[in-house]
Protein backbone atom coordinates (compact mmCIF):
# COMPACT_ATOMS: atom_id res chain seq x y z
CA UNK A 1 0.00 0.00 0.00
CA UNK A 2 1.35 3.42 -0.94
CA UNK A 3 2.41 5.90 1.72
CA UNK A 4 2.36 9.70 1.62
CA UNK A 5 6.10 10.05 1.16
CA UNK A 6 6.31 13.24 -0.95
CA UNK A 7 2.89 14.73 -0.20
CA UNK A 8 -0.45 13.65 1.20
CA UNK A 9 -2.17 11.20 -1.13
CA UNK A 10 -5.91 11.67 -1.62
CA UNK A 11 -8.61 9.02 -1.72
CA UNK A 12 -12.29 8.57 -0.79
CA UNK A 13 -14.57 6.02 0.79
CA UNK A 14 -15.93 4.26 -2.28
CA UNK A 15 -19.48 4.93 -3.46
CA UNK A 16 -19.98 7.76 -5.96
CA UNK A 17 -23.17 9.08 -7.61
CA UNK A 18 -24.72 6.90 -10.30
CA UNK A 19 -26.37 8.42 -13.38
CA UNK A 20 -30.15 8.47 -13.06
CA UNK A 21 -30.69 5.87 -15.78
CA UNK A 22 -28.22 3.47 -14.17
CA UNK A 23 -29.74 4.00 -10.71
CA UNK A 24 -33.16 3.11 -12.14
CA UNK A 25 -31.78 -0.08 -13.70
CA UNK A 26 -30.20 -1.06 -10.39
CA UNK A 27 -33.44 -0.29 -8.59
CA UNK A 28 -35.46 -2.52 -10.89
CA UNK A 29 -32.95 -5.34 -10.53
CA UNK A 30 -32.92 -5.02 -6.74
CA UNK A 31 -36.71 -5.43 -6.70
CA UNK A 32 -36.54 -8.57 -8.83
CA UNK A 33 -37.89 -6.94 -11.99
CA UNK A 34 -36.66 -7.92 -15.45
CA UNK A 35 -33.64 -5.93 -16.61
CA UNK A 36 -31.88 -6.22 -19.96
CA UNK A 37 -28.43 -7.53 -19.04
CA UNK A 38 -26.69 -5.97 -22.03
CA UNK A 39 -28.27 -2.58 -21.30
CA UNK A 40 -27.16 -2.76 -17.67
CA UNK A 41 -23.62 -3.73 -18.65
CA UNK A 42 -23.36 -0.84 -21.13
CA UNK A 43 -24.64 1.62 -18.53
CA UNK A 44 -22.17 0.33 -15.93
CA UNK A 45 -19.25 0.54 -18.36
CA UNK A 46 -20.09 4.10 -19.40
CA UNK A 47 -20.68 5.28 -15.85
CA UNK A 48 -17.46 3.68 -14.62
CA UNK A 49 -15.41 5.39 -17.34
CA UNK A 50 -17.02 8.74 -16.46
CA UNK A 51 -16.50 8.37 -12.72
CA UNK A 52 -12.84 7.38 -13.13
CA UNK A 53 -12.26 10.47 -15.26
CA UNK A 54 -14.07 12.65 -12.71
CA UNK A 55 -11.91 11.35 -9.87
CA UNK A 56 -8.72 12.03 -11.80
CA UNK A 57 -9.95 15.53 -12.63
CA UNK A 58 -10.74 16.15 -8.96
CA UNK A 59 -7.23 15.11 -7.92
CA UNK A 60 -7.91 11.69 -6.41
CA UNK A 61 -4.75 9.55 -6.21
CA UNK A 62 -6.16 6.28 -4.89
CA UNK A 63 -9.49 5.80 -6.63
CA UNK A 64 -11.99 3.16 -7.64
CA UNK A 65 -14.98 2.42 -9.87
CA UNK A 66 -17.36 4.40 -7.69
CA UNK A 67 -19.34 1.18 -7.19
CA UNK A 68 -21.19 1.89 -10.44
CA UNK A 69 -21.72 -1.85 -10.96
CA UNK A 70 -23.65 -2.18 -7.69
CA UNK A 71 -27.08 -1.14 -6.53
CA UNK A 72 -25.73 -0.29 -3.06
CA UNK A 73 -22.71 -0.95 -0.90
CA UNK A 74 -24.34 -3.95 0.78
CA UNK A 75 -27.44 -5.36 -0.94
CA UNK A 76 -25.46 -6.10 -4.11
CA UNK A 77 -24.49 -9.38 -2.41
CA UNK A 78 -27.96 -10.80 -3.13
CA UNK A 79 -26.86 -11.11 -6.77
CA UNK A 80 -23.56 -12.80 -5.94
CA UNK A 81 -24.65 -15.04 -3.07
CA UNK A 82 -27.38 -17.62 -2.56
CA UNK A 83 -29.71 -17.99 0.41
CA UNK A 84 -31.46 -14.58 0.38
CA UNK A 85 -35.11 -13.77 -0.29
CA UNK A 86 -38.27 -12.09 0.99
CA UNK A 87 -37.82 -8.79 2.89
CA UNK A 88 -35.96 -7.84 6.07
CA UNK A 89 -37.33 -5.52 8.73
CA UNK A 90 -34.38 -3.36 9.76
CA UNK A 91 -34.77 -1.08 12.78
CA UNK A 92 -34.44 2.63 12.17
CA UNK A 93 -31.54 4.58 13.62
CA UNK A 94 -32.38 5.59 17.19
CA UNK A 95 -31.28 9.19 16.74
CA UNK A 96 -33.92 9.65 14.04
CA UNK A 97 -36.61 8.17 16.27
CA UNK A 98 -35.56 10.60 19.00
CA UNK A 99 -36.35 13.51 16.67
CA UNK A 100 -39.69 12.83 14.94
CA UNK A 101 -39.79 16.33 13.46
CA UNK A 102 -36.58 15.61 11.58
CA UNK A 103 -37.86 12.15 10.66
CA UNK A 104 -40.88 13.79 8.99
CA UNK A 105 -38.43 15.79 6.90
CA UNK A 106 -36.32 12.86 5.67
CA UNK A 107 -39.01 10.23 5.06
CA UNK A 108 -40.10 11.76 1.71
CA UNK A 109 -36.49 11.65 0.53
CA UNK A 110 -36.18 8.03 1.59
CA UNK A 111 -39.31 7.05 -0.35
CA UNK A 112 -37.81 8.43 -3.58
CA UNK A 113 -34.73 6.19 -3.45
CA UNK A 114 -34.36 3.46 -6.03
CA UNK A 115 -32.95 0.90 -3.54
CA UNK A 116 -34.48 0.55 -0.08
CA UNK A 117 -31.72 -0.41 2.38
CA UNK A 118 -34.27 -0.64 5.19
CA UNK A 119 -36.06 -3.50 3.40
CA UNK A 120 -33.23 -5.66 2.09
CA UNK A 121 -33.64 -9.38 1.40
CA UNK A 122 -33.36 -11.73 4.38
CA UNK A 123 -31.29 -14.88 4.85
CA UNK A 124 -33.80 -17.71 4.43
CA UNK A 125 -31.41 -20.62 3.87
CA UNK A 126 -27.70 -21.30 4.11
CA UNK A 127 -25.74 -18.48 2.45
CA UNK A 128 -22.96 -19.19 -0.04
CA UNK A 129 -21.01 -17.28 -2.68
CA UNK A 130 -22.31 -18.26 -6.10
CA UNK A 131 -19.25 -17.49 -8.27
CA UNK A 132 -16.86 -14.63 -8.92
CA UNK A 133 -18.09 -13.68 -12.39
CA UNK A 134 -19.62 -10.35 -11.30
CA UNK A 135 -16.70 -9.22 -9.16
CA UNK A 136 -14.26 -10.31 -11.87
CA UNK A 137 -16.11 -8.17 -14.42
CA UNK A 138 -16.21 -5.24 -12.01
CA UNK A 139 -12.47 -5.43 -11.34
CA UNK A 140 -11.76 -5.64 -15.07
CA UNK A 141 -13.42 -2.24 -15.60
CA UNK A 142 -10.66 -0.50 -13.59
CA UNK A 143 -7.76 -2.81 -14.44
CA UNK A 144 -6.07 -0.04 -16.45
CA UNK A 145 -7.32 2.97 -14.48
CA UNK A 146 -4.43 5.47 -14.21
CA UNK A 147 -4.64 5.99 -10.46
CA UNK A 148 -1.52 5.82 -8.32
CA UNK A 149 -3.32 2.83 -6.83
CA UNK A 150 -6.83 1.43 -7.30
CA UNK A 151 -9.11 -0.03 -4.66
CA UNK A 152 -12.31 -2.05 -4.74
CA UNK A 153 -14.87 -2.19 -1.94
CA UNK A 154 -16.63 -5.23 -0.50
CA UNK A 155 -19.23 -5.52 2.24
CA UNK A 156 -18.22 -6.69 5.68
CA UNK A 157 -19.95 -9.77 7.08
CA UNK A 158 -21.29 -7.57 9.88
CA UNK A 159 -23.13 -5.10 7.66
CA UNK A 160 -24.63 -7.95 5.63
CA UNK A 161 -25.79 -9.71 8.79
CA UNK A 162 -27.24 -6.53 10.28
CA UNK A 163 -28.94 -5.18 7.14
CA UNK A 164 -30.15 -8.54 5.80
CA UNK A 165 -32.16 -10.23 8.53
CA UNK A 166 -31.30 -13.72 9.79
CA UNK A 167 -34.15 -16.22 9.50
CA UNK A 168 -32.11 -19.38 9.18
CA UNK A 169 -29.15 -19.58 11.55
CA UNK A 170 -29.42 -20.46 15.23
CA UNK A 171 -27.58 -17.31 16.34
CA UNK A 172 -26.39 -13.98 15.02
CA UNK A 173 -22.77 -15.02 15.52
CA UNK A 174 -23.30 -18.16 13.44
CA UNK A 175 -24.86 -16.03 10.71
CA UNK A 176 -21.97 -13.52 10.75
CA UNK A 177 -19.39 -16.27 10.42
CA UNK A 178 -21.32 -17.96 7.61
CA UNK A 179 -21.43 -14.68 5.67
CA UNK A 180 -17.71 -14.17 6.31
CA UNK A 181 -16.95 -17.63 4.94
CA UNK A 182 -18.95 -16.82 1.81
CA UNK A 183 -17.40 -13.39 1.28
CA UNK A 184 -13.88 -14.84 1.47
CA UNK A 185 -14.21 -15.63 -2.25
CA UNK A 186 -14.91 -12.00 -3.10
CA UNK A 187 -12.12 -10.63 -0.89
CA UNK A 188 -9.59 -12.99 -2.44
CA UNK A 189 -10.76 -12.26 -6.01
CA UNK A 190 -10.29 -8.49 -5.55
CA UNK A 191 -6.77 -8.89 -4.22
CA UNK A 192 -5.86 -11.39 -6.93
CA UNK A 193 -6.84 -8.76 -9.50
CA UNK A 194 -4.09 -6.57 -8.07
CA UNK A 195 -6.45 -4.12 -6.37
CA UNK A 196 -6.54 -2.85 -2.82
CA UNK A 197 -9.45 -4.39 -0.92
CA UNK A 198 -11.58 -2.05 1.16
CA UNK A 199 -13.96 -3.77 3.55
CA UNK A 200 -16.98 -1.55 4.23
CA UNK A 201 -17.91 -2.08 7.87
CA UNK A 202 -20.18 0.73 9.04
CA UNK A 203 -21.73 -1.86 11.34
CA UNK A 204 -18.71 -1.51 13.65
CA UNK A 205 -20.05 1.92 14.67
CA UNK A 206 -23.52 2.31 13.13
CA UNK A 207 -25.13 -0.68 14.83
CA UNK A 208 -24.62 0.87 18.26
CA UNK A 209 -27.62 3.13 17.54
CA UNK A 210 -29.44 0.64 15.32
CA UNK A 211 -29.45 -3.05 16.27
CA UNK A 212 -27.99 -2.35 19.71
CA UNK A 213 -29.73 0.95 20.47
CA UNK A 214 -31.61 -0.45 23.47
CA UNK A 215 -28.87 -2.74 24.74
CA UNK A 216 -25.82 -2.14 26.94
CA UNK A 217 -22.62 -0.85 25.38
CA UNK A 218 -20.91 -4.10 26.39
CA UNK A 219 -23.24 -6.06 24.10
CA UNK A 220 -22.35 -3.86 21.15
CA UNK A 221 -18.62 -4.11 21.85
CA UNK A 222 -18.98 -7.89 21.92
CA UNK A 223 -20.54 -7.58 18.45
CA UNK A 224 -17.52 -5.58 17.27
CA UNK A 225 -15.18 -8.28 18.57
CA UNK A 226 -17.19 -10.99 16.79
CA UNK A 227 -17.27 -9.15 13.46
CA UNK A 228 -13.58 -8.24 13.54
CA UNK A 229 -12.70 -11.85 14.28
CA UNK A 230 -14.93 -13.03 11.41
CA UNK A 231 -13.28 -10.51 9.05
CA UNK A 232 -9.85 -11.77 10.10
CA UNK A 233 -10.92 -15.31 9.32
CA UNK A 234 -12.15 -14.28 5.88
CA UNK A 235 -8.83 -12.50 5.23
CA UNK A 236 -6.70 -15.53 6.05
CA UNK A 237 -3.88 -15.75 3.51
CA UNK A 238 -4.31 -12.13 2.33
CA UNK A 239 -1.52 -9.65 3.13
CA UNK A 240 -2.81 -7.02 5.58
CA UNK A 241 -1.01 -4.35 3.56
CA UNK A 242 -3.49 -4.96 0.71
CA UNK A 243 -6.58 -4.29 2.84
CA UNK A 244 -8.18 -1.22 4.35
CA UNK A 245 -11.16 -1.16 6.73
CA UNK A 246 -13.87 1.51 6.42
CA UNK A 247 -15.84 2.26 9.59
CA UNK A 248 -18.47 4.98 10.04
CA UNK A 249 -21.59 5.92 11.98
CA UNK A 250 -23.88 5.96 8.94
CA UNK A 251 -23.59 8.22 5.92
CA UNK A 252 -26.85 10.05 6.49
CA UNK A 253 -27.79 13.55 7.48
CA UNK A 254 -29.21 13.30 11.00
CA UNK A 255 -28.70 14.26 14.64
CA UNK A 256 -26.28 11.37 15.35
CA UNK A 257 -26.83 11.96 19.07
CA UNK A 258 -26.69 8.21 19.77
CA UNK A 259 -23.33 7.56 18.03
CA UNK A 260 -20.80 5.47 19.92
CA UNK A 261 -17.56 7.20 20.84
CA UNK A 262 -14.52 6.38 18.72
CA UNK A 263 -12.61 5.92 21.99
CA UNK A 264 -14.85 2.95 22.79
CA UNK A 265 -14.23 1.07 19.55
CA UNK A 266 -10.80 2.15 18.28
CA UNK A 267 -8.74 -0.39 20.28
CA UNK A 268 -11.01 -3.15 18.96
CA UNK A 269 -10.68 -1.94 15.37
CA UNK A 270 -6.90 -2.19 15.68
CA UNK A 271 -7.34 -5.95 16.05
CA UNK A 272 -8.37 -6.21 12.39
CA UNK A 273 -5.68 -7.65 10.12
CA UNK A 274 -5.66 -4.64 7.78
CA UNK A 275 -3.11 -2.09 6.64
CA UNK A 276 -5.31 1.01 6.83
CA UNK A 277 -8.27 2.34 8.78
CA UNK A 278 -10.78 4.61 6.99
CA UNK A 279 -12.70 6.74 9.49
CA UNK A 280 -14.87 9.86 9.47
CA UNK A 281 -13.19 12.91 10.99
CA UNK A 282 -15.05 15.87 9.47
CA UNK A 283 -18.69 15.70 10.52
CA UNK A 284 -19.88 17.85 13.47
CA UNK A 285 -20.38 14.85 15.74
CA UNK A 286 -16.89 13.36 15.39
CA UNK A 287 -14.53 16.12 14.21
CA UNK A 288 -13.03 16.33 17.72
CA UNK A 289 -12.10 12.65 17.82
CA UNK A 290 -8.75 13.10 16.10
CA UNK A 291 -7.52 13.23 19.72
CA UNK A 292 -8.42 9.55 20.04
CA UNK A 293 -5.35 8.74 17.96
CA UNK A 294 -3.19 10.44 20.60
CA UNK A 295 -4.71 8.25 23.31
CA UNK A 296 -4.74 5.14 21.10
CA UNK A 297 -1.80 5.41 18.67
CA UNK A 298 -1.98 3.66 15.32
CA UNK A 299 -0.36 0.21 15.36
CA UNK A 300 3.04 0.09 13.62
CA UNK A 301 2.64 0.09 9.85
CA UNK A 302 -1.07 0.96 9.82
CA UNK A 303 -2.23 3.91 7.69
CA UNK A 304 -5.00 6.34 8.62
CA UNK A 305 -7.39 7.35 5.85
CA UNK A 306 -8.85 10.45 7.47
CA UNK A 307 -12.23 11.66 6.26
CA UNK A 308 -11.66 15.42 6.11
CA UNK A 309 -14.55 16.41 3.81
CA UNK A 310 -18.16 15.89 4.93
CA UNK A 311 -20.37 14.54 2.15
CA UNK A 312 -23.70 14.94 4.00
CA UNK A 313 -23.80 18.73 3.94
CA UNK A 314 -24.45 21.28 1.19
CA UNK A 315 -21.55 23.38 2.40
CA UNK A 316 -18.37 23.14 0.33
CA UNK A 317 -15.48 23.34 2.77
CA UNK A 318 -12.89 26.03 2.17
CA UNK A 319 -9.47 24.49 1.40
CA UNK A 320 -8.13 26.07 4.61
CA UNK A 321 -10.76 24.17 6.62
CA UNK A 322 -9.69 20.94 4.94
CA UNK A 323 -6.04 21.85 5.57
CA UNK A 324 -6.65 22.38 9.28
CA UNK A 325 -8.36 19.00 9.56
CA UNK A 326 -5.46 17.29 7.80
CA UNK A 327 -2.91 18.93 10.09
CA UNK A 328 -4.83 17.81 13.19
CA UNK A 329 -5.08 14.25 11.88
CA UNK A 330 -1.40 14.16 10.91
CA UNK A 331 -0.26 15.49 14.29
CA UNK A 332 -2.54 13.15 16.23
CA UNK A 333 -1.51 10.15 14.13
CA UNK A 334 2.14 10.93 14.74
CA UNK A 335 3.44 9.93 11.29
CA UNK A 336 2.36 12.16 8.37
CA UNK A 337 3.52 9.59 5.81
CA UNK A 338 0.85 7.23 7.20
CA UNK A 339 -2.01 9.64 6.40
CA UNK A 340 -4.32 9.68 3.37
CA UNK A 341 -6.98 12.42 3.48
CA UNK A 342 -10.26 12.28 1.62
CA UNK A 343 -14.05 12.71 1.87
CA UNK A 344 -15.45 11.48 5.16
CA UNK A 345 -17.82 8.83 3.76
CA UNK A 346 -19.25 7.46 0.57
CA UNK A 347 -21.06 9.91 -1.69
CA UNK A 348 -24.17 8.24 -2.99
CA UNK A 349 -26.95 10.52 -4.31
CA UNK A 350 -29.26 11.98 -1.66
CA UNK A 351 -32.13 14.06 -3.03
CA UNK A 352 -32.88 17.08 -0.88
CA UNK A 353 -29.35 17.11 0.50
CA UNK A 354 -25.97 17.34 -1.21
CA UNK A 355 -26.16 17.13 -5.01
CA UNK A 356 -23.71 15.54 -7.40
CA UNK A 357 -22.04 18.87 -8.33
CA UNK A 358 -21.53 19.61 -4.64
CA UNK A 359 -19.82 16.28 -4.17
CA UNK A 360 -17.36 16.79 -6.99
CA UNK A 361 -16.84 20.41 -5.94
CA UNK A 362 -16.20 19.30 -2.37
CA UNK A 363 -13.92 16.55 -3.55
CA UNK A 364 -11.91 19.12 -5.50
CA UNK A 365 -10.94 20.57 -2.12
CA UNK A 366 -9.06 17.36 -1.38
CA UNK A 367 -5.85 18.14 -3.31
CA UNK A 368 -5.96 21.73 -2.05
CA UNK A 369 -5.87 20.70 1.59
CA UNK A 370 -2.88 18.33 1.25
CA UNK A 371 -0.97 20.91 -0.76
CA UNK A 372 -1.39 23.53 1.91
CA UNK A 373 -0.60 21.20 4.79
CA UNK A 374 2.53 19.29 3.78
CA UNK A 375 4.89 21.98 5.17
CA UNK A 376 2.61 22.68 8.18
CA UNK A 377 2.66 19.04 9.26
CA UNK A 378 6.43 19.16 9.62
CA UNK A 379 7.13 17.38 6.34
CA UNK A 380 9.57 19.92 4.94
CA UNK A 381 9.16 22.27 2.01
CA UNK A 382 6.27 21.92 -0.37
CA UNK A 383 7.58 19.97 -3.37
CA UNK A 384 7.44 21.39 -6.86
CA UNK A 385 4.50 20.13 -8.93
CA UNK A 386 5.43 17.07 -10.97
CA UNK A 387 6.43 18.02 -14.50
CA UNK A 388 8.04 21.31 -13.35
CA UNK A 389 11.51 21.78 -11.88
CA UNK A 390 12.03 23.94 -8.80
CA UNK A 391 14.12 26.29 -10.93
CA UNK A 392 11.54 26.58 -13.68
CA UNK A 393 10.60 30.21 -13.10
CA UNK A 394 8.58 30.56 -16.25
CA UNK A 395 5.93 28.00 -15.38
CA UNK A 396 2.63 28.69 -17.14
CA UNK A 397 4.16 31.75 -18.82
CA UNK A 398 4.64 33.63 -15.58
CA UNK A 399 7.86 34.58 -13.81
CA UNK A 400 8.08 34.07 -10.04
CA UNK A 401 8.48 37.82 -9.63
CA UNK A 402 5.31 38.60 -11.55
CA UNK A 403 2.24 39.80 -9.74
CA UNK A 404 0.23 37.10 -8.01
CA UNK A 405 -2.61 35.71 -10.10
CA UNK A 406 -6.06 37.00 -9.28
CA UNK A 407 -7.50 35.39 -6.16
CA UNK A 408 -4.16 34.43 -4.58
CA UNK A 409 -1.68 36.54 -2.65
CA UNK A 410 2.07 36.10 -3.15
CA UNK A 411 2.40 34.99 0.47
CA UNK A 412 -0.35 32.38 0.19
CA UNK A 413 0.85 28.77 -0.14
CA UNK A 414 0.64 27.34 -3.63
CA UNK A 415 -1.70 24.42 -4.12
CA UNK A 416 0.22 21.19 -4.67
CA UNK A 417 -1.72 19.42 -7.42
CA UNK A 418 -2.33 15.68 -7.49
CA UNK A 419 0.29 13.56 -9.22
CA UNK A 420 0.57 9.93 -10.20
CA UNK A 421 4.18 9.34 -9.17
CA UNK A 422 3.78 8.15 -5.60
CA UNK A 423 6.15 5.37 -4.61
CA UNK A 424 5.83 2.30 -2.51
CA UNK A 425 7.91 2.24 0.62
CA UNK A 426 11.32 0.94 -0.42
CA UNK A 427 10.78 1.55 -4.15
CA UNK A 428 13.02 3.95 -6.04
CA UNK A 429 10.93 4.46 -9.16
CA UNK A 430 7.35 5.55 -9.82
CA UNK A 431 4.57 3.13 -8.94
URVENFEN-V277895 format. One record per backbone hydrogen bond with DSSP energy under -1.0 kcal/mol. CO is the residue of the C=O (numbers start at 1). NH is the residue of the N-H. Records with the same first field share a line. If there is no record, write none. Layout:
BEGIN
CO: NH  NH
END
This chain:
BEGIN
3: 5
9: 341
10: 61  62
15: 347
19: 23
20: 24
21: 25
22: 26
23: 27
24: 28
25: 29
26: 30
27: 31
28: 33
29: 32
36: 40
37: 41
38: 42
39: 43
40: 44
41: 45
42: 46
43: 47
44: 48
45: 49
46: 50
47: 51
48: 52
49: 53
50: 54
51: 55
52: 56
53: 57
54: 58
55: 60
61: 148  149
63: 151
65: 68
66: 16
67: 70
74: 77
75: 78
76: 79
77: 80  81
80: 130
82: 128
83: 124  125
85: 122
93: 97
94: 98
99: 103
100: 104
102: 106
103: 107
106: 110
107: 111
109: 112
110: 113
116: 119
118: 90
120: 88
122: 85
123: 167
128: 82
132: 136
133: 137
134: 138
135: 139
136: 140
137: 141
139: 142
140: 143
142: 145
149: 63
150: 196
152: 198
154: 200
156: 160
157: 161
158: 162
159: 163
160: 164
165: 123
171: 175
172: 176
173: 177
174: 178
175: 179
176: 180
177: 181
178: 182
179: 183
180: 184
182: 185
183: 187
184: 188
185: 189
186: 190
187: 191
188: 192
189: 193
190: 195
191: 194
196: 152
197: 244
198: 154
199: 246
200: 156
201: 204
202: 205  206
205: 208
206: 209
207: 212
209: 94
210: 213
212: 215
216: 220
217: 221
218: 222
219: 223
220: 224
221: 225
222: 226
223: 227
224: 228
225: 229
226: 230
227: 231
228: 232
229: 233
230: 234
231: 235
233: 236
235: 238
239: 242
240: 243  275
242: 197
243: 275
244: 199
245: 278
246: 201
248: 206
250: 252
256: 259
262: 266
265: 269
266: 270
268: 271
269: 272
272: 274
275: 303
276: 245
277: 305
278: 247
279: 307
283: 286  287
286: 289
288: 291
289: 292
290: 293
291: 294  295
292: 296
299: 302
303: 277
304: 340
305: 279
306: 342
307: 281
309: 344
318: 321  322
319: 323
320: 324
321: 325
322: 326
323: 327
324: 328
325: 329
326: 330
327: 331
328: 332
329: 333
330: 334
335: 338
336: 339
337: 4
338: 304
340: 306
341: 11
342: 308
350: 353
355: 359
356: 360
357: 361
358: 362
359: 363
360: 364
362: 365
363: 366
365: 369
366: 370
367: 371
368: 372
369: 373
370: 374
373: 377
374: 379
375: 378
385: 388
389: 392
391: 393
394: 397
395: 398
399: 402
405: 408
409: 412
422: 431
424: 427
END
